[in-house]
């Protein structure tokens, strides 16, 4: 038996309102790199479902930049650490360097892929210049009195660099080694968010919160002039050049992306993300990159929502919008079977996504959604085309699977939901002191119980897990639950329950990391040997034959267990950084999908089950 990673459906970039988010493309225009939570993702531009994940940072990541060679990525985090790692081969870290005593805001490589300048927040200094392979100092970044937001290095000799930030000062450096040349303080009247040398080195551009765009000579740093006065109606948060150095693109909090002709000094194309006049704050544009090496004039902009907008010069609408999760995925379920199945995920910020399993692409669920944490998702078993969700706004809501939108009906719960399960015609919601019974989105009854932690259902049978480690099996009849028997699972609180496909067995996961299986008919023990997890079980899923169980836990691991050979199992260590929150069998039981704290969805190929 074997289990291997088949694909990673990457998390969306982490964003913050009023703060630029850096996007980077390799020199061939094939891959995109960005920071998300505590990971860095390198993602195929043409096939966004193909990605790789770097997980060696210990704190929130902030920026990732490809070396011009395309072989390495330099990435920074909130603790001031820059790591350089192999993005083509095995992903090994080649160097780790402490740059500043605060957040790394931006990184720039020189044209030889040898030197790095990293800038950000700090105390003694706001940036540093090093060689990537040894960390040796090759210059000093001085001349700033407040955090530096952005840096760029001229790719030709003589080497030049520019850095700018919250002190409204753009400093020009000569190198190498890089030394202060002059500071330009009178051009911008607010924070500077982006600087960039053109690919041919002739021109330097700066943009910022004052909505101004300034051009400078790329070799001397002398100001050439300002363009686009009054064009952007919000802070300009990012800028990126075309490969021919004749144009550049800007992204703004006014929800627009604009292409500028340098010689003419005016905008030649304008995109209104979310539609002209959009009032949705999530449509603000906080990042942009113009990937070089492409023949299709593609640009990629980043919305505050985390959406990646594929824009093609000369066309008015985005060619494609890549959706995903920015925050911890807290719930996962499937709908349908075989080739028609879809994967559904809910996250800490209330977002629900529907994933096309063959393509690995996501769609956001529209409508009146939960404002925060999704505590559970459950598809109805009678084929009504509904998925029910519960959230920490203490409501249950209904999703129309076909339309991929919330139906607008919601019902208030008696307390914070712990879990949700759907039977033939009813939906059960576990709250700490009761199990509520819902039908067609409306509460029809409840079952009083102490310290409820989990709930599961199959047809007209329900299982209720408690803090005292017991599981109560009940019959579901209309608006009532009738207790049949209690199962004493272990000594630790029940964390998750799952019935086998035929309803004959129930798998119990506890807070210590044990998975046990009991017969539903008489409560007799089937398996108690599955104890390899080292912390709380968060998710359990049976394959369609009821012969194997997959489990995920806070220990970051996934296990696949066999009922026929209980002593054999498959293990995926460190499947999701900081914890696995969901597992599900897909593709007829030959694959497992998982989701976790890293906001990514991963697909695992399972071979040789017995």
FENDAHU-V343255 format. One record per helix or strand. SS is the DSSP state (A for helix, B for strand). FROM is the first residue (numbers start at 0). LEN is the number of residues. If there is no record, write none. Layout:
ss: (SS;SS)
from: (FROM;FROM)
len: (LEN;LEN)
This chain:
ss: (B;B;B;B;B;B;B;B;B;B;B;B;B;B;B;B;B;B;B;B;B;B;B;B;B;B;B;A;B;B;B;B;B;A;B;B;B;B;B;B;B;B;B;B;B;B;B;B;B;B;B;B;B;B;B;B;B;B;B;A;B;B)
from: (1;15;18;23;30;38;50;60;71;80;92;103;114;126;136;147;159;169;177;191;202;212;222;235;246;255;265;280;284;297;307;319;328;337;341;351;360;365;373;385;394;404;416;426;433;441;451;460;469;479;493;504;514;524;536;547;557;568;579;586;590;600)
len: (8;1;1;2;6;6;4;6;6;6;6;6;6;5;4;6;6;5;7;6;6;5;5;6;6;6;7;3;5;6;5;3;7;3;6;5;4;1;6;6;6;8;6;5;6;7;7;6;8;9;6;6;5;6;6;6;5;4;7;3;6;7)
